[in-house]
């Protein structure tokens, strides 16, 4: 699944299925499917892009357009935790529901968002379902990409992911223990302060996520470049920051990320 350098650059496009359409203050930025697919086609054609992470509807559009040939394809599984919903942390598997469905469609793995809020009863169901998916994917020898967050609700009721180092470390420890084996588990983690200390929390291969882009692109690229120097960091999974750059140049943004991940091999 990984190339000769052992690294991956994956473009993520599973946000819309959770009702998360906003980018940089434009709350409907990802509302047009034709526009999203056009941006994905540009990204997937660039050298150094290894694959895509998305829900079935997006992957099927890309498949029909011939854009998945030779690419790593990861299916997004639990999209039931709709952004802003009272049940957001009861994050049910509403896309690819089982590892068997992932395997039957010959995908390379499945991804699960695993948010942990000690005050929300929905968390335990998400943990249990994520563990079952990890075990099932391992039985098929497929990647289980786990994206953990230590989360809480603010006074306004909105879910917030806590990105201080200690909170990320706790989420890593819990995510790493999901399932009957971690042999095929990869982590998808945010770039946070003290990342070198954070990465000491796991021996699992890790891909860094781009998140909701708020900083200037050059500052974002610099933080990614520094993070990619850590030995257990194996690449990036980035969506909005590459597909919706401030200047609109998707190809240039993707090329910059590819150079960070793969260096001179691109």
N, C-alpha and C positions, 0 to 999 in steps of 0.2 A: 504493500500500500504506500509506503514512503519511498522516496527516491534514493539514489546513491548517497546523498548527504544526510539521510535520515530525518529530513524536515518536511513540513507540510504548510502550504498556504491554502486555506479553505475560505471561500466566500460564503457568508451566511445570508439567508433570505427567508428566515422562518418567523420574523416578527409580525407580519400582517395577520397570520392565523390567530394570534393572541390579541388582536385589536390594537397593537402597538404600531401606529402608522407615522408617528412624528419623527422629524429630524431637524435639529437646530432651530426649534421654535416654530417650524411649519408642521402643524399637527396632522396634516393630510398628505405629507410628502410621499408616502408610499401607497397612496390610495389608487393610483392608476396601475392596473396590472400590465398593460402594454408597455408603459414606461419602465416599470420594474424589470420586465423580461428583457427589454432592449438594453438596459444597463448591465444586466447579468450576462447577456451575450457578449458585450464588449469585454467584460471582466474575464470571462472564461476563455476568450480567444487570446489573452495576453500570455506571453511566455512566463513560466514560473508559477502560474496558478494551477494548483494540483486538483482542486475539486470544489464541491459545493455542498452546503448544508441547507436543507429546505423541507417543507411539507410536501405531501404527495401532489397537490395541485400544481405547485411551481415546478417540481421535478418532472411531472408529466408534460408540461408545456416545453420545458427544455429538451426533454427526450424527443418529442415530436419534431423539434427544430434541429435535431442532430448535434446538440451542444454538449452531450454527456460522454461522447466517445473518448475512452482513455482517461476519464476523470474519476477521482475518488468521490463517491456519492454517499452522503450521510443523511439518513432520514430523521427528521425531527418528530418526536413521539408525543410528548405531553404538551398540548396547547390549550387545555381546558381552563387554566388559570388566567382568565381574561383580565387585561389591564384595567384596574380600577374597580373590579367586581368585589362584592362582599365575600365571595368564595375564592378569591384569587389564589390563595395558598393551598387550596384543595385542588391541586394542579393535575387534573385527570388526563389519561392517555387517550386523546381524541383524534390524533392523526394516525401515524403508524402505532397501533395499539399493542402489538406484541412483537417479540423477536422473530417469531415464525413469519409474520407479515414482512418484516425487513428481509429475511432470508429468501422468502418466496419471490421477491422482486429483485433479487440479486444485487441488493445494495451492499455497501462495504461496512455499514455500521448504523447504529442508532444513537440519538442524542436525547438526553433528558435534563430539563431544568429542575434543579432540586433546591428549593428555598426552604430554609429552616427558621421557623418562628416559634419559640417556646410557648408563646401565648395563644397560638392559633391551633385548634384541634385538627384542622385540615392537613397540617404538616405530616402527621404520622401516616396518613394514607398515601401521601406523595412519596415518603420514604419507603414504604412497603412496596409500592408499585415500581419505584426506581430500582430497588433491590431485585425484584423479580425480572426486570428487563436486563439488568447486568448479568444475572445468572443465565437467562435465556440466550442472550447474545453470545456469551462465552461458549455455550453449548454448540453454537453454530460457528465458533471461531471468528466472530465479527467484533469490531470495535464497539465498546460501550463508552460513549462520550458523556461524562457526567459534569454538569455545570452547577456547582453548589454556591449558595449564598447564605450567610447569616442575615436574617431579615427581621424587620419589625414594622409595626404600623404607627404612624404619627398621629397626632391629635386630630388631624383631618381625615383619618381613616385610610390614608394611602400607604401602600407597602413601600418601604425603603430598604435597600440592601446596604448593610453596614460594611464599609470598605476599609476600616482600620485593620492593621496587620493581625491583631489578635483574633478579631472576628473571622477573618479569612482563614486563618490557621485552624480555628475550630470547625469551620465548614469543610475544610479539606479532610480533617481527621474523620469526620462522620461520613463523608462521601466515599472515602477510600475503603471503608468497612462495609459498604453495601454489596450484597450478593454473596454467592457461595464461593466465588473466586474473583480475584482482581487481575487475572492473567491477561484479560483483554480490555481492561479499563484504562481510559485516558481521561485526564481532567481538563476542563475548560475554565480558566481562571482569569480574573481581572488583573490589570496592571495596577499595583498599589504601592504605597510607601513601604520601604524595608523589604522589597521583594526577595532579596537574597535570604533573609531570615524566614520569610513566608515559605519559600520553596524548600527549606530544610524540613518542612512538615510532611513531605511525601517523597517516595521513590518512584512514583508513577510518572509516565511520560505526560507532559503538559503542553497544551496549546493555550495561548493567551488571546483573550477576546478584546474586541475593539470598543464595545460599549456605545453609548449614545454620544456622538462627537460633540464636544463643547469647546475644547481648546483649539488653538490654531493648529493647522496640519503639521507644520514643522515641529512644534512642541510634541505633538502626538508621535510623529515618526521618531523623534529623539528618544522618547520614553520606550517605544517598542524596541529600538536598536539596542539600548542598554539592557533591557530585559532579556533579549534573545542571546545575550552573552552567557547567561546562566546555563549550566550543563543539562539540567532536566527539562528546560524549555525547548520544545521541538518545533515551534512554529506559531502561526497566527490563525485565528478564525475571526474574520472581520466582515461586517456587513455594511452598515450605514456610513461609516467613515470612508469607505472606498467607493461605494455605489452612489453616494450623494456628497461629493466633495464641494467645498464652497465655490470653487471656480467652474464646477460642472464637468471637469476633465476626468472622466472615470479611468481612461486608459493610463494617464499619467499617475494618478493616485495608486492604481493597482501595480504599475511598474515599480513605483517607489517601495511599496510593501514587498514585492517579490525580490527586489534587490536586498532588502533587509533580511529576508528569510533565507534566500538561497545564495546570496553573494554573487561571486563571479561565475557561478554555474548556470545562471539564467541566460 
